[in-house]
Amino acid sequence: MSKREFQTEVSQLLQLIVHSLYSHPEIFLRELVSNASDALDKLRHLTLTDDAYKSLPFEPRIDLDLDEEKKTLSISDTGIGMNEEDLISHLGTIARSGTKNFLTQLSGDARRDSNLIGQFGVGFYSAFMVADKVEVTSRKAGEEKAWRWISDGKSGFEIEPAERAVAGTTVLLHFNDEGAQYANSWRLQEIVKKYSNHIAFPIFLTYDKSEWNEEEKKSTKTRVTEQVNVASAMWRRSKSELKDEDYKELFKSLAGGWEEPLFWFHTKAEGSLEYTTLFYVPAKAPLDLYRADYKSGVKLYVKRVFIMDDSKDLLPEYLRFVRGIIDSEDLPLNVSREILQQNRVLSNIRTASVKKILSELKNIAENDKEKYATFIAEYNRLLKEGLYSDFANRETLLELIRVKTTKADGLTSLADVKSRMQDGQKAIYYITGGTEALLRTSPLLEIYRKKGIEVLVLDDEIDEIVFSGIEKYDDIELKSVNRTATSDDFKDEAQADKTEEVKPLLEKIKAILGDRVKDVRASARLADSPSCIVTDEDEPSARMRQMMKAMGQQNLPELKPTLEINPEHAIVQKLLNHADDKVTEDAAWLLFDQALLLEGTQLQDPAAFVQRLNRVLQQSV
Ligand SMILES: Nc1ncnc2c1ncn2[C@@H]1O[C@H](COP(=O)(O)OP(=O)(O)OP(=O)(O)O)[C@@H](O)[C@H]1O
């Protein structure tokens, strides 16, 4: 027998499991049954596709064996099994990125942390919530030797050779005090029905059944084996046969968590391609959503046979929050990951699935505003990613996203913004490039406020990249307020006269600021502020440049901003007739620096700014 230690993360996790106020220890059974079902899926796939496995006997089933006296329960499957190496690596380390991610999110606050476990499901290790000793006996399909892995869930585990007649795995739990309540056949049947009713394989329970014996006038116990679940691939049944509870139950066994799904879309396609899809949107966004190694949530089946659950090609990346099943009649069983990428059948299913998901979302947006708001709170950003990456569905995605604006409370749709447009309004305008507070107080919004025009306040980091690529919503142009040409929409004749009037001053300022600016112009977009910074149509904005730098683009050419001056502002009017060049120079720099500050750009020379400010203050106090 050899003794081994757990990887540090496993010990950490086990510590937490044992000491947490975990509120639903019953999910241990769901986790172990789902592992058994995965193992059966894997072996079935091999027996259908791999010659080396074709001749192996395969009777897929899951057996629960209960000993009420001894307070033990075993969960056995006839699946793929594990050899010595597998036992060590699969049950002694944490490979799941999700679990690692989970561990990094722990706060040390037991109540909060156990809630987190609830959202997660911790797989095999959840056995230690209910057992103080776990023995896993396993034989890998195609191999002769069997091995036993034994652990008390504390320091580590032991491994020894064992016997097993057929390939598969048996997990034997010795219940602890907390787990003793599950040494009860009623309870077990109830839990299996609740979480695992639709697992595609039969689950049998063997236990001592009490029956009243009329002759002996007492109840006697007989050992019986009964099937507990319905074992149908639920998604293949028709919608009318299924209850909400059925859908929710399948979701929980798929997503491995506690949360309810927010909604689901079940589709059967018949025609040139035959397939069934069942997609769920989780009520809470999966925690690994923004990790590069996020776990894909869609399982691929071919004719009810599980094929894979980790392909990121089944749905586009921006729909990575979707959980569910694609079951195709037309794909070959031995379809490989590489083939999938260019498979026409799959790409048709994928295209149709995306359309279906988006159109269902649109439906909900129109008919159940409250539910849609919950959805948006979790997934708005992902939809925006879609705007960037999914050109074909851009129009629908524009209907689906929600934005902040200068007029609406909370979030609003572009359709609503359009309906609130003023007569003669030429475009829908937006501002990007900073925090919400910075954007809302930007001088660039002054003209819009004055004219009562609504502006989208796009403060999400990705907004700038996303929206700079979108020219229109419906038939209406989308324009950024900080672009030079945008203010052309507001130019009028009175403006032209003003511009003439300040021309000499503009030239003076330009000469003072020298090569720090590209141009100095009269502004048509300012009301209360004396100056602002704008960017040319074809140039990246200040914020965009910061992001490009952050992403490693070091040699960006220095961009010069364009400074706009408000010809009607009192400061500007005074400067027009000012003879003192020293004062004009300070004013020119202060107008420029304050515009940069309001744009969220750091000053190159803060000390010079402060000196100038103090000079001006000294004259005015
Ligand atoms: N009954 C089993 N038969 C074969 N392998 C198993 C069995 N139970 C667990 N394993 C192996 O142990 C690994 C770890 O299991 P665990 O439940 O912790 O995570 P997981 O099943 O990979 O993750 P998830 O629950 O998110 O699918 C599995 O990936 C699998 O390789």
The ligand as a Tripos MOL2 file, in Angstrom:
@<TRIPOS>MOLECULE
LIG
   31    33     1     0     0
SMALL
NO_CHARGES

@<TRIPOS>ATOM
      1 N1        -16.9470    7.2370  -11.5680 N.pl3     1 LIG1
      2 C1        -15.8670    7.6650  -12.2220 C.ar      1 LIG1
      3 N2        -15.3590    6.9600  -13.2460 N.ar      1 LIG1
      4 C2        -14.2710    7.3870  -13.9240 C.ar      1 LIG1
      5 N3        -13.6090    8.5190  -13.6420 N.ar      1 LIG1
      6 C3        -14.0580    9.2720  -12.6210 C.ar      1 LIG1
      7 C4        -15.1970    8.9010  -11.8500 C.ar      1 LIG1
      8 N4        -15.3890    9.8380  -10.9050 N.ar      1 LIG1
      9 C5        -14.4410   10.7690  -11.0910 C.ar      1 LIG1
     10 N5        -13.6190   10.4300  -12.1020 N.ar      1 LIG1
     11 C6        -12.4580   11.1860  -12.6040 C.3       1 LIG1
     12 O1        -12.0820   12.1190  -11.6380 O.3       1 LIG1
     13 C7        -12.0990   13.4490  -12.1820 C.3       1 LIG1
     14 C8        -12.4540   14.4630  -11.1200 C.3       1 LIG1
     15 O2        -13.8190   14.3680  -10.7820 O.3       1 LIG1
     16 P1        -14.5990   15.6030  -10.2150 P.3       1 LIG1
     17 O3        -15.9890   15.1690   -9.9420 O.co2     1 LIG1
     18 O4        -13.8450   16.1810   -9.0780 O.co2     1 LIG1
     19 O5        -14.5380   16.6680  -11.3710 O.3       1 LIG1
     20 P2        -15.1530   16.5880  -12.8370 P.3       1 LIG1
     21 O6        -16.1790   15.5090  -12.8770 O.co2     1 LIG1
     22 O7        -14.0290   16.5510  -13.7960 O.co2     1 LIG1
     23 O8        -15.7790   18.0270  -12.9850 O.3       1 LIG1
     24 P3        -17.2960   18.3760  -13.2450 P.3       1 LIG1
     25 O9        -18.0250   17.8270  -12.0460 O.co2     1 LIG1
     26 O10       -17.2910   19.8640  -13.3090 O.co2     1 LIG1
     27 O11       -17.6560   17.6950  -14.5310 O.co2     1 LIG1
     28 C9        -13.0600   13.3530  -13.3290 C.3       1 LIG1
     29 O12       -12.7720   14.3200  -14.3220 O.3       1 LIG1
     30 C10       -12.8180   11.9320  -13.8600 C.3       1 LIG1
     31 O13       -11.7100   11.9120  -14.7360 O.3       1 LIG1
@<TRIPOS>BOND
     1     1     2 1
     2     2     3 ar
     3     2     7 ar
     4     3     4 ar
     5     4     5 ar
     6     5     6 ar
     7     6     7 ar
     8     6    10 ar
     9     7     8 ar
    10     8     9 ar
    11     9    10 ar
    12    10    11 1
    13    11    12 1
    14    11    30 1
    15    12    13 1
    16    13    14 1
    17    13    28 1
    18    14    15 1
    19    15    16 1
    20    16    17 2
    21    16    18 1
    22    16    19 1
    23    19    20 1
    24    20    21 2
    25    20    22 1
    26    20    23 1
    27    23    24 1
    28    24    25 2
    29    24    26 1
    30    24    27 1
    31    28    29 1
    32    28    30 1
    33    30    31 1
@<TRIPOS>SUBSTRUCTURE
     1 LIG1         1 GROUP 0 **** ****
